[in-house]
């Protein structure tokens, strides 16, 4: 699975990440930065007095590989 992870600095200096699971995976740096700037300007997300997404820091695609270790077998009930 591939996700777009956007990292911001909050108004109190803490790092916060917004993970988008179904984002377009062909976005260029300019598009991502402009979108992050617009999101930061909206001031929509506040927690305990801190603006969570105040300053854009980085955007990156992250791919997750799933490796199953155990799966319970389904059993058919006896009739």
KEKE-3310 file (N, C-alpha, C; in steps of 0.2 Angstrom, whole numbers, plus 5000, padded with zeros to 4 digits):
npx = (5004:5003:5005:5003:5012:5012:5021:5020:5024:5018:5010:5016:5028:5029:5031:5019:5010:5001:4993:4989:4979:4974:4979:4984:4997:5006:5010:5019:5033:5030:5016:5012:5018:5012:4998:5000:5004:4991:4983:4989:4986:4972:4970:4962:4963:4965:4972:4971:4974:4984:4989:4988:4993:5003:5014:5021:5033:5038:5034:5030:5030:5025:5028:5020:5024:5016:5017:5011:5010:5003:4987:4971:4962:4947:4934:4922:4906:4901:4888)
npy = (4994:5011:5027:5045:5055:5069:5081:5092:5107:5111:5125:5126:5120:5106:5091:5085:5073:5070:5058:5051:5039:5036:5045:5053:5046:5052:5065:5081:5090:5103:5104:5097:5105:5117:5113:5109:5122:5129:5121:5123:5137:5137:5134:5124:5113:5111:5108:5107:5120:5122:5125:5112:5109:5120:5124:5119:5105:5093:5082:5065:5050:5034:5017:5002:4986:4971:4957:4942:4932:4923:4916:4912:4897:4895:4886:4873:4871:4856:4846)
npz = (5000:4996:5003:5005:5015:5024:5032:5045:5055:5071:5079:5091:5089:5088:5079:5066:5057:5043:5036:5020:5013:5000:4990:4975:4966:4958:4960:4959:4967:4968:4967:4979:4989:4987:4990:5003:5009:5007:5015:5027:5029:5031:5044:5051:5059:5076:5092:5109:5110:5101:5084:5073:5060:5055:5049:5034:5032:5025:5012:5007:4999:5005:5005:5010:5014:5016:5025:5028:5042:5050:5047:5052:5048:5040:5045:5039:5045:5052:5045)
capx = (5000:5006:5002:5006:5013:5013:5023:5020:5026:5013:5012:5020:5035:5029:5029:5013:5010:4994:4994:4983:4980:4971:4981:4987:5004:5010:5010:5026:5035:5027:5009:5012:5020:5006:4993:5002:5003:4984:4980:4991:4983:4965:4969:4956:4965:4968:4971:4974:4977:4990:4987:4992:4996:5004:5020:5024:5040:5039:5029:5034:5026:5028:5025:5020:5024:5012:5020:5007:5013:4998:4980:4967:4959:4940:4931:4915:4903:4898:4881)
capy = (5000:5017:5033:5051:5057:5076:5082:5099:5109:5114:5132:5125:5117:5099:5088:5082:5070:5069:5052:5051:5033:5036:5050:5052:5044:5055:5072:5083:5093:5110:5103:5095:5111:5122:5111:5110:5129:5130:5118:5127:5144:5137:5134:5120:5108:5114:5103:5109:5127:5121:5124:5106:5110:5127:5126:5113:5103:5089:5077:5060:5044:5028:5011:4997:4979:4967:4950:4938:4927:4918:4917:4907:4894:4895:4879:4873:4868:4849:4845)
capz = (5000:4996:5006:5005:5021:5024:5039:5047:5062:5074:5081:5097:5087:5088:5072:5065:5051:5040:5031:5015:5010:4993:4986:4968:4968:4953:4962:4959:4973:4968:4969:4986:4993:4986:4994:5010:5011:5007:5021:5033:5029:5033:5052:5052:5064:5082:5098:5115:5109:5096:5077:5071:5053:5055:5044:5030:5032:5020:5009:5004:4998:5009:5003:5015:5012:5021:5025:5032:5046:5052:5046:5054:5043:5041:5045:5037:5050:5050:5045)
cpx = (5004:5002:5006:5006:5016:5015:5023:5023:5020:5015:5016:5027:5035:5028:5023:5013:5003:4996:4987:4984:4978:4973:4984:4994:5009:5011:5018:5027:5031:5019:5008:5013:5014:5000:4994:5001:4996:4981:4982:4988:4976:4964:4963:4957:4968:4966:4975:4977:4982:4987:4991:4996:4998:5009:5022:5031:5042:5033:5033:5029:5030:5024:5026:5020:5021:5015:5016:5011:5009:4991:4976:4963:4951:4938:4924:4912:4900:4891:4878)
cpy = (5006:5023:5039:5054:5065:5078:5090:5100:5113:5121:5131:5122:5110:5097:5084:5079:5068:5064:5051:5044:5032:5042:5048:5051:5047:5063:5075:5088:5100:5109:5101:5101:5116:5120:5111:5117:5131:5127:5121:5134:5143:5136:5130:5115:5111:5109:5106:5116:5127:5120:5118:5107:5117:5128:5119:5112:5099:5085:5071:5054:5038:5022:5006:4990:4975:4960:4946:4933:4921:4920:4911:4904:4894:4888:4879:4869:4861:4849:4839)
cpz = (5000:4999:5005:5012:5021:5031:5040:5054:5065:5077:5088:5096:5087:5081:5072:5058:5049:5035:5027:5011:5003:4989:4980:4969:4962:4954:4962:4965:4973:4970:4976:4990:4993:4990:5001:5013:5011:5013:5027:5034:5032:5041:5054:5058:5070:5088:5104:5114:5103:5089:5075:5065:5052:5049:5041:5031:5027:5018:5006:5004:5002:5007:5009:5012:5017:5020:5030:5036:5048:5050:5048:5049:5045:5040:5043:5042:5048:5050:5047)
residu = (UNK:UNK:UNK:UNK:UNK:UNK:UNK:UNK:UNK:UNK:UNK:UNK:UNK:UNK:UNK:UNK:UNK:UNK:UNK:UNK:UNK:UNK:UNK:UNK:UNK:UNK:UNK:UNK:UNK:UNK:UNK:UNK:UNK:UNK:UNK:UNK:UNK:UNK:UNK:UNK:UNK:UNK:UNK:UNK:UNK:UNK:UNK:UNK:UNK:UNK:UNK:UNK:UNK:UNK:UNK:UNK:UNK:UNK:UNK:UNK:UNK:UNK:UNK:UNK:UNK:UNK:UNK:UNK:UNK:UNK:UNK:UNK:UNK:UNK:UNK:UNK:UNK:UNK:UNK)
# end
